[in-house]
Amino acid sequence: MTDVNIAVEMIADALDDKYDVAFLITADSDLVPAIKLIKKIYPQKRIVVCFPPKRHSSSLSQIADFSLSIFENRFSNSLLPDPIILKNGYQLRKPVEWQ
């Protein structure tokens, strides 16, 4: 249901004029129909597709206004510190596989 939820929210946000440019992080071509609908109703809206590491979709690249690939080092360079300590003392820790 995640793809459906993303598509619904993208369309709803376009209808509510909540964005001029949407950044979509996926390589799932199931979202192509939603992007086509947005572009049909609001041709001025721009959709940028950001592909996760080692993933790509030609159909998304073709329909998007722009696409790019996110490389793994971008994720590792963008991680929050570990741990994050909340005001109440609770510690938020990243998963072991991210370390």
Secondary structure, 3 states (H helix, E strand, C coil): CHHHHHHHHHHHHHHCCCCCEEEEECCCHHHHHHHHHHHHHCCCCEEEEEECCCCCCHHHHHHCCEEEECCHHHHHHCCCCCCEECCCCCEECCCHHHC
